[in-house]
């Protein structure tokens, strides 16, 4: 099931990239016309929020509904549960903020930090630590999937677990592997 979770995340990632493409299709023309002022790290990182916040909220919404699964999990016969039932929206929001939002925003902040300091003779230590965190956090999330029990960091923090789809009442039957 662990590899099915990875595959489900890849399906969900394609959905996330679709949203990013829509935001870019709208935002880039405004930027090129001069209607968006992106000078400085705060406006640059706020643009990142326009992409990641709806993605995190959307994933939480999917996981807190009857089927308790994002499109990727549904496609691969998985669901998210908390104490044998679907998680509340708040719990799913916490789960997806830790799972998607934190790594995405770290990466976004690191990208702009590198661009802002690229002309400096020496890269500041905080930028190096930010880059390390950017790569380390998703690797820890992935590695935690392959620990005994297979519960990821975001599942442990939110009190959820991912299981086969047939476990919750009203969920679709588990597909044949």
SVG drawing of the C-alpha trace seen along z (x, -y; Angstrom):
<svg xmlns="http://www.w3.org/2000/svg" viewBox="-23 -48 55 56">
<polyline fill="none" stroke="black" stroke-width="0.4" points="0.0,0.0 3.0,-2.3 3.8,-2.5 0.1,-3.1 0.2,-6.1 3.2,-7.5 1.4,-6.9 -1.7,-8.6 0.3,-11.6 1.7,-11.8 -1.8,-11.8 -2.7,-14.6 0.5,-16.4 -0.7,-16.6 -4.0,-18.1 -1.9,-20.7 0.2,-21.5 -3.1,-22.1 -4.1,-24.7 -0.6,-26.3 -1.0,-26.5 -4.3,-28.3 -2.9,-30.8 0.1,-31.4 -2.2,-31.8 -4.0,-34.6 -1.1,-36.1 1.6,-36.3 -0.3,-38.6 -1.1,-40.9 2.5,-40.9 3.7,-41.6 1.2,-44.5 2.6,-45.9 -0.6,-45.4 1.2,-43.2 4.1,-44.6 6.3,-41.8 9.1,-43.8 10.4,-42.2 10.1,-38.9 6.7,-39.5 4.7,-40.0 6.7,-37.2 5.8,-34.8 2.2,-36.0 1.9,-34.9 3.0,-31.4 0.0,-31.5 -2.4,-32.0 -1.2,-28.6 -0.7,-26.6 -3.6,-27.7 -6.4,-26.6 -4.5,-23.3 -4.2,-22.6 -7.9,-23.6 -9.0,-21.5 -7.2,-18.4 -8.6,-18.9 -12.1,-19.3 -11.8,-16.0 -10.4,-14.2 -13.2,-15.4 -16.0,-14.4 -17.9,-11.0 -15.2,-9.2 -12.4,-10.7 -10.0,-10.8 -8.3,-13.1 -8.6,-12.3 -5.3,-10.4 -6.3,-8.3 -9.7,-7.6 -8.1,-6.4 -5.8,-4.1 -8.4,-2.7 -7.2,-4.6 -8.8,-6.8 -7.9,-8.9 -9.5,-8.1 -9.5,-9.2 -10.7,-6.7 -12.5,-4.6 -14.3,-7.6 -13.5,-10.3 -11.5,-13.2 -13.1,-16.5 -12.2,-19.4 -9.9,-20.9 -8.0,-17.7 -7.7,-17.2 -6.6,-20.8 -3.8,-20.3 -2.8,-17.1 -2.5,-18.8 -0.9,-21.9 1.9,-19.8 2.0,-17.5 1.7,-20.0 1.8,-23.5 5.0,-23.5 7.2,-21.9 5.7,-24.0 6.2,-27.3 9.7,-26.3 10.6,-25.7 9.0,-29.0 10.8,-31.0 14.1,-29.2 13.8,-30.0 13.3,-33.7 16.0,-33.8 18.5,-32.3 17.5,-34.8 17.8,-37.7 21.3,-36.7 22.7,-35.3 24.8,-38.4 26.4,-38.2 30.0,-36.9 28.9,-34.5 25.5,-33.0 24.1,-33.8 23.8,-30.9 20.1,-31.3 19.6,-30.8 21.7,-27.6 19.6,-26.3 16.4,-27.2 17.6,-25.2 18.5,-22.3 15.0,-22.3 13.4,-22.6 15.0,-19.3 15.0,-17.6 11.3,-18.0 9.8,-16.2 12.5,-13.4 11.5,-13.0 7.8,-12.8 8.6,-10.2 11.0,-8.2 8.3,-8.2 6.0,-6.3 8.4,-3.4 8.8,-3.2 7.1,-0.4 3.4,-1.0 3.7,-3.2 2.3,-6.4 3.8,-9.5 4.7,-12.6 1.6,-14.4 -0.6,-11.4 0.9,-11.2 0.5,-15.0 -3.1,-15.0 -4.1,-11.7 -5.1,-10.2 -4.1,-7.2 -4.5,-6.1 -6.1,-2.7 -7.8,-0.6 -11.0,-2.3 -13.5,0.4 -13.0,-0.3 -15.3,-3.4 -19.1,-3.1 -20.3,-4.5 -16.9,-4.4 -16.4,-2.6 -15.3,1.0 -11.6,1.7 -10.3,2.2 -8.6,5.5 -4.8,4.9"/>
</svg>
